[in-house]
């Protein structure tokens, strides 16, 4: 699947120790839908194939974004002042 490449890049980016975790998660929440839209835009083939692949990319990117949002919400600690 061609849409796994950005997730591999994001996984590598998250593995770096010198980058803030919250910034990574927020950036991923912003950029995953953009990456999904880009892959939908470049999908080629027959009309039926394009529709099916677009649905899969949209569902996958929405699910990944939702799971990251749940993780961010779960790990939020409002007892720590800035």
Secondary structure, DSSP 8 states (H G I E B T S, - for coil): -GGGHHHHHHHHHHH-TTS-HHHHHHHHHHHHHHHHHHHHHT--S-HHHHHHHHHHHHHHHHHHHHHHHHHHHHT--TTS--
